[in-house]
Amino acid sequence: MQCRQPSLEGTGEIPLRRLVKEALRMRPSRIIVGEVRQAESLDLLIALNSGLPGMCTIHANSAREAITKMCTLPLLAGENVGSRFVVPTVAGSIDVVVHAALDYDGVRRVREIVAVPGRVEEDVVEVADLFVEREGRLDRADGFPPHAERFRRAGYDLATLLAPADRSR
């Protein structure tokens, strides 16, 4: 599905928020939103919080800033939406954040991968580093993703996914 701008007469607009809601009515097995910029982030969070697997892209300078942005964007949905609801919902709905950045040579590379354990401390969502960039390469850090059962149900073995790569090749 794709958004559509209004015509010159001001009719026919299809906003992303409506598409997210319509997609949920189709009983999907997963939801993927190309780019979250506004109030549609609230609808996506509610879908993820209900147990529907999904993902989205968001523009931010780091994985931590992406989480902060996901805590801020839903507030655009209206005055009745507050951070007391949004912040714990983000912490409980998001498992992993992958941050990619454009390098000087024009190539987009993964810079860091963080896990979201689900804890909030003073309105800040806690994160744990899974992979961090060191000397131009992505190295395994100490963190471990929460909710291993979610990955198992989806057919992923976390131990295999997070095992250190053989760099001798």
C-alpha positions as a printed Julia matrix, in Angstrom:
169×3 Matrix{Float64}:
  0.0     0.0    0.0
  1.18    3.5   -0.68
  0.36    6.98   0.59
 -1.07    9.55  -1.76
 -0.94   13.34  -1.63
 -4.21   15.26  -2.04
 -5.18   16.39  -5.53
 -5.24   20.06  -6.51
 -8.84   20.12  -5.31
 -7.72   18.84  -1.91
 -9.31   15.39  -2.25
 -8.01   11.85  -2.51
 -5.32   12.03   0.15
 -4.31    8.7    1.71
 -2.14    9.34   4.78
  0.23    6.74   6.23
 -1.73    6.63   9.47
 -4.79    5.4    7.59
 -2.73    2.79   5.73
 -1.35    1.38   8.99
 -4.89    1.04  10.36
 -6.16   -0.53   7.12
 -3.25   -2.98   7.07
 -4.14   -4.12  10.59
 -7.69   -4.86   9.47
 -6.27   -7.33   6.93
 -4.95   -9.54   9.77
 -1.32   -9.49   8.55
  1.37  -11.86   9.76
  3.71   -8.85  10.04
  3.7    -5.12   9.36
  6.49   -3.15   7.71
  6.31    0.63   7.47
  8.76    2.26   5.08
  9.39    5.43   7.06
  7.83    6.68  10.25
  7.76   10.47  10.58
  4.58   11.53  12.33
  1.54   10.34  14.24
  1.44    7.0   12.38
  4.14    5.9   14.81
  1.41    5.63  17.47
 -0.61    3.2   15.36
  2.53    1.18  14.61
  3.44    1.05  18.31
 -0.04   -0.14  19.23
  0.2    -2.87  16.58
  3.63   -3.97  17.81
  2.44   -3.87  21.42
 -0.39   -6.24  20.55
  2.14   -8.9   19.54
  2.2    -8.33  15.77
  5.77   -8.63  14.49
  6.93   -5.71  12.43
  9.53   -3.15  11.61
  9.94    0.37  10.34
 12.6     2.82   9.3
 13.18    6.1   11.07
 15.77    8.82  10.5
 18.07    9.39  13.48
 21.77    9.88  14.2
 22.12    6.75  16.33
 20.13    3.78  17.59
 19.55    5.53  20.91
 18.28    8.64  19.16
 15.93    6.47  17.08
 14.39    5.14  20.28
 14.05    8.67  21.63
 12.35    9.68  18.4
  9.97    6.71  18.65
  9.07    8.01  22.11
  8.42   11.5   20.75
  6.61   10.96  17.43
  3.48    9.33  18.88
  2.91   12.49  20.91
  2.0    14.16  17.6
 -1.13   11.97  17.43
 -3.03   14.21  19.83
 -3.22   15.79  23.24
 -4.66   12.65  24.8
 -1.43   10.74  24.07
  1.21   11.24  26.74
  4.72   10.07  27.43
  3.49    8.07  30.44
  1.88    5.71  27.89
  4.33    6.03  25.0
  7.69    5.47  26.71
  6.84    2.12  28.37
  5.06    1.03  25.18
  8.22    1.69  23.15
 10.29   -0.19  25.73
  7.96   -3.19  25.62
  7.3    -3.25  21.87
 10.74   -2.85  20.31
 13.31   -5.64  20.57
 16.19   -4.53  18.35
 17.28   -1.29  16.67
 19.73   -1.36  13.75
 21.45    1.93  12.95
 22.87    2.4    9.46
 24.73    5.51   8.34
 26.06    6.86   5.08
 29.87    6.78   4.94
 32.08    9.34   3.26
 32.32    7.05   0.2
 28.53    7.02  -0.26
 28.03    3.48   1.06
 25.45    2.87   3.76
 26.83    0.65   6.54
 25.48   -0.73   9.8
 27.08    1.25  12.62
 25.45   -0.31  15.67
 22.77   -2.76  16.75
 21.17   -2.36  20.16
 18.65   -4.44  22.08
 15.79   -2.93  24.06
 15.39   -4.97  27.27
 12.08   -3.32  28.12
 13.17   -1.29  31.13
 12.59    2.44  31.6
 14.53    4.62  34.02
 13.31    8.2   34.54
 11.48    8.26  31.17
 14.54    6.95  29.32
 14.33    3.58  27.56
 17.27    1.37  28.51
 19.31   -0.21  25.7
 22.04   -2.86  25.56
 24.71   -2.89  22.86
 24.63   -6.02  20.69
 27.09   -4.89  18.01
 29.2    -1.74  17.97
 31.54   -0.27  15.4
 35.19   -0.48  16.36
 37.99    0.53  14.0
 35.71    0.39  10.98
 34.15   -3.0   11.66
 31.11   -4.23  13.54
 32.07   -6.19  16.66
 29.89   -8.18  19.04
 29.24   -6.36  22.32
 28.06   -7.73  25.66
 24.3    -7.19  25.33
 21.71   -9.83  24.59
 18.24   -9.31  23.09
 15.28   -9.72  25.42
 12.31  -11.95  24.73
 14.23  -14.9   23.29
 10.91  -16.74  22.92
  9.77  -14.18  20.3
 12.82  -14.97  18.19
 12.33  -18.72  18.69
  8.69  -18.49  17.57
  9.85  -16.65  14.46
 12.35  -19.44  13.71
 15.58  -17.71  14.78
 18.21  -19.22  17.04
 19.73  -16.3   18.96
 22.84  -18.24  19.98
 23.7   -18.82  16.32
 22.82  -15.29  15.25
 24.92  -13.67  17.95
 27.92  -16.0   17.83
 31.17  -14.19  17.04
 31.93  -14.29  13.33
 34.99  -16.17  12.14
 37.25  -13.33  10.96
 40.01  -15.65   9.71
 38.38  -15.96   6.3
